[in-house]
Amino acid sequence: MKKLSSKQQEKLIQLLYNLLSNGFNLTEVIAFLRKSQLLPPVYVANMEASLLKGNGLADMLAALGYSDAVMTQINLADKHGNIKLTLEKIQDYLSQFRQIKRKTIEAVTYPIILLGFLVVIMLGLWHYLIPQLESQNVLTDLLLHLPHYFLGFCLLLLSLIGSFYLYARSCSRLRLFSQLSYYPIIGALLRQYLTAYYAREWGNLIGQGLELITILEMMSNEKSQLMRELAKDIKQGLLAGQSFHQRVAAYPFFKKELSLMIEYGDIKSKLGRELDIYAQESWETFFSQLNRATQWIQPIIFLLVAVIIVMIYAAILLPIYQHMGDVF
């Protein structure tokens, strides 16, 4: 079954939030979706089959293409009972990501088309014009071998991606994210994202009055490998005499402010509320950083295109000027 598009996912979450907020139960939600045809029948049938098996909302949505991050939030909300608030936050989360995705596509579409035309022009020059130039120079040699360099770069990039994928599969998530957090741009985005994500989840659970041990037990049974490893490691830290905020401070993929907020919230006995407020600010910062990062894509591609165009002109015109110099 084909997964829902990002726009359809957001629309379904919004619809679920509205229906559940108005007193619908899951059986009535399925009946409404079937009658209204707001969702293709194949997806409604899949959700209904999951419901008949006694599954919760998270399992009903599992086959529709939602990310593990979203599924974990819904699963935790099913357990602590704050499903409507969680759906509202997921709706905002998906909306923000869809806007970032749309802006990124808009930013790279025209430069990539331009780059494609440029590659075609370069292939024509490579086959017909450059080999006929009487005077060879560094630029003509570079342009002559540029397709080979480009192919080699692509193969190298694919090899690096493949190696990273194999390494990521064999490595624990705690170790992997700890290592990634030290990289300049990726690390900053990763720290901001994980800090916002876990601050919100812990804030919601603690705000519902759940004890830390209960929360860790719930995390141990989640689909997210990082969440399971975190729960196990935090438990070990607590058994060794560390406090919750001390254990959180030891993870490089969390911002230092998170452990300070936990310590400060513990002192005031308002940890759930403090984390929830901090999570809202952290999400705003994350999407702001992500938006700024995507704005650099188009200028970088345009700069690359400009450099190649200048090289082509220089490779063509330099021999002409050299020939004119010899004549005069």
N, C-alpha and C positions, 0 to 999 in steps of 0.2 A: 504493500500500500504506500502510495506516495505521501511524503510528509507535507504538512501544512507550510505555506510560505510564512515569512516573518510577519507580514501584514495580517494574514489570517489568524496566526497565533495570537497576536495582540488583540484582534477583534473578538476572538473566542474568550480570552481572559476577561475582557471588558464585559462581555455578555454574561459570563458566569458570575462576575462580581455584582452586576445589576440584579440578576435573578436571585442569587442567594441573599442579597441585601433586602430583597422584597419578600422573603419568607419561603422561597421555593426550596424543596429538598432535591436530592440528586435525581430521583425518579421523575419528578415533575420537570426538572431541567431537561432531561432526555426527551420527554414527551413534547416539550416546547420546541426543542431543536428539530425534532422530526416534523412537526406540523408547520413550523415557520420556514423550513428549508433554508435557514440562514447558514447552515453548514451542510456540505455535500452528504448525501445519505450514507455513503460507505463509512464515513467517519462516525456518524451518529450510531450506526449499527455496531461498529467496533467498541464505542463507549458503552453502549447498552449491554453488549456481551460481557464486557469487563465488570459492569455493575452487577449483572446477574450472578457472577462468580463470587460476589461479596467483596469486591475490591473497593478501595477508596478512590478519591478524586485523582490522586497522584498516579495510580495505576491506570485509570481511565484515560489519562492524557499522555501516558508513556509512549504510545505508538504514533503520536501525532507530530513528532519532530521537535519537541521542546528540549532544551539543553539540560544537562545534568544539574546545573546550578539552579535552574527554575524548578525542576522536579524535586530537588532536595528541599527547597523552600516550601513547596506545596505539601510534601510529605511530613515535614516538621509541623506545619500549620494544622494538618489533619490530626496530629497527636496532641498539640497544645490548645487546639480549639479556636485559634484566632485566624480562621481561614479568610474571612472577608477583608481584614486589614492586609493580610499577606497578598491576596489577589490584587488589591488596589496598588500596592507597592510594585508588584510584578508588572502590572500594566504600565506604570510609569517607567520601569526599568526597560521593558521591551520597546516602548515608544522612543526612549532616548537612544537605544542601540540602533533602531531602524532609521532614525534621523541621521545618526553618524554614518551608517552604511550608505544611505542615499547621498549624503554630501561627499563621501569618499568616492563613490562611483561617478558622480558628477565631476569631481576634481580630476580623475584620471582618464575619463573617456576620451576627451578631445586630445590630450597629449599622446595617448596611446595610438589613436588613429593617425595623428601627425607622425609619430615615430614609425608606424607601419608604412606610410607613404615614403618616408625617408629611407627605410630599409630597402624598399623596391628600387628607389633611385640609386642607392648605393650599389645594389646588385647589378643594375644597368651600367654604372660607371666601372664597376669591377670587371665586367665581362667585355665591355666595348671600348671605353674611353681611356682608362688609366693604362692598360697595356700598350696603347698606341702613342703615349707621350714619349717624346724623344729624350727628355731630360728627367731622370728619376731623382727624387729627393726623399728626405725622411718622411714627409707627409704622404707622398704617393705610395711609398713602401708600406706605411702604416695603414692607409686606406685599402691597399691591395690585400693585406693580410687581416683586415678588420673582421671579415666574416669568420675567419678561423678563431680569432681571439674571442669573438662573441659566442661562438659555439663552445669553445673551451670554458668560458665563464659560466654558461648555462649548465654544462655538465658538472662543473665544480660545485655550482650552487645546488643542483639536484643531489649530488653526493653528500654535501653537508646536511641538507634537509633529511635525506634518508638515514644518515648516521645519527642525527639528533633524534629522529623518530624511534630508531632501534634502542638508543640509549635511554630515551624517556620511558619506553615500555618496560625496560629491565630495571629501572631505578625507582626507588621509593619516592613518593610525591613530596615528602618533607625535604628530602635531600635535593630533589630537582628544583623545587620552588626556592629553596634556600640559595642555590647556585644562581638561578636566574635573577634573583632580586639584586645581585651585585652589578648587573649590566646597566649602563647609563639610562637609556630611554625605556627599554622593556621593563627593567627593574622598578623604575619609579611608577609606571602604570600598574604593574603587578602588585606592588605594595599598597597602592591606593585602592585597587579593586578588592583585594583580599581583606584589607582593613575594613572597608565599607561593608562588605558582604557579611563577615563574621560579627562585626559590631551590631548589625541589624538583627541577625539571627539570635545571637546571645541576648541582645536587648529584649527581643520579643519573648523569648523563653523565660528569662529571669523576671520580666515584667508580669508574666502569668503566674508567678509565685513558685516556679519549679526550682528545686535544689540543684546545685552544680553537679552532684553525682548523678542525678536523674538525667540531666542534660547530656552529660558525657555518655551515659548508657544509650540514649537516643542517637547520638552522633555515631556511636560504634556500629549501629545497624543501618546507616544510610548508604546510598549507592555511591556517593562521592568517596574516592579512595583517600583524598587528602583529609576529608573530615574524619574518616575512620582512623587514619594514622594519627591525626591530631588528638582525638579522644584518647587513644591508647597512650600517647606520649605524655599528655597532661595528667592522666591518671598516675603514671609512673612518677611524675614530678611531685604530685600531691603526696604520694606514699613516701617519697624521699624527704618530705618536710617542707617543700616549697609551697608558696601561696599561688593562687591562680594568676595574679598579675605578674609575679616573678617568672612564671613559666611562659606566659605570653610574651614578655619582654625578651626572652631568649631566642625567639624566632625572627630571623632577619627579613622575612617576607611580610611582617606586620610593621606598621609605623610605630614609633616609640610612644606616640600620644595615646595609642590604644591601651597599653598597659597602665599608663598614668590615669586614664579615664576610669579603668577598672578599679585601681587603687583608690582614687578619689571618690568614686561612687560607692565603694564598700564602706568608706568612712562615714558618708552621709546616709547610708542605707537607702539610696535611690539609684542603685546600679542600673536597673532595667531602663529607667527613664533617661539617665545620663547617656547610656549607650545608644539609645534610639535617636536622641538629638544629635549625638556625634556622628551616627551613621548617615543621617540626612545630609549633614554638611560634607561628609566624606564622599557621598555619591555625587553631589554637586561638583566637588573638586575633581573627581575622577572623570566625569563627562566633559568638564571644561578642559582638562589636560588632553583627553582623547581627541577632542575637537581641534585643539591647537596642533596636535601631532599630525592629523590628517591634512591640515592646511599647508604643510610643508611638502606634500607629495607632488602637487602640480608644479611649483617652482623648480623642484629638483629635476623632474622630467623635462621641463622646458629648457633648463640649463644644459642638460645632456644633449637635447636636440640642437640647441644653438651652437654648442661646441663642435658637433659633427658637421653642421652646415658650414661653419667657418673653416674647418679642416678641408672640406670638399672644395670650397672656393679657393683656398690657398693652394691646394694641390694642383688645381687647374691653372690658376693665374701665375704662379711662381715660374713655371717653365716658360710661359709667354714673355714675362718681364725679363727673364734671363736671356731669351733669344733676342729681344729688342735691344738689350744692353750690348750683346755681341755685335749687332748690326751697326749701332752708332758708336 
